[in-house]
């Protein structure tokens, strides 16, 4: 791994663990083993490095969301996404950044975070529209609004799990979302609930 890649990878992990405000260039150098001269050669400021790391974290997170975009039964894809194994106690690599005041107040640093959530919302909206189109969900449901709800369930589940230091609240939130989707389904298309 090049020194530049090592710096970005280290910063991306530190952002996830500590956030932007609580990560110093010295922390990055100590963990990565990259010298100060090399660091500032690649990234003149902490902000430059953080932006590259945020882009990396977005790139890491979005492939999971792309599972919603693959072919196949839309409700099966939704359930697979909601029951996908995650480390709930670490939280969301991208969502965590919204809690950092220095990221929230910097439009450049916030941009990749906003882009990730916009792409995730689009994926959710599309799969929900597919589920409506094939009769797995009622046709009067608002797919965009429901997409926001499901994204909020996931992000809120992370917060509750971290607050309680227990993954159960996250798992229960996702299972509850599946229960609600099954309850909303027209009776002719209701499938047995998947156990996790």
Buried (B, 14 or more C-beta within 10 A) or exposed (E): EEBBEBBBBBBBBBBBEBBBEEBEBEBBBEBBEBEEEBBBEBBEEBBEBBBBBBBBBBEBBBEEBEBBBEEEBBBEBBBBBBBEEBEBEBBBBBBBBBEBEBBBEBEEBBBBBBBBBEBBBBBBBBBBBBBBEEEBBEEEBEBBEBBBBBBEBBBBBBBBBBEEEEBEBBBBBBBEBBEBBBEBBEEEBBEEEEEE
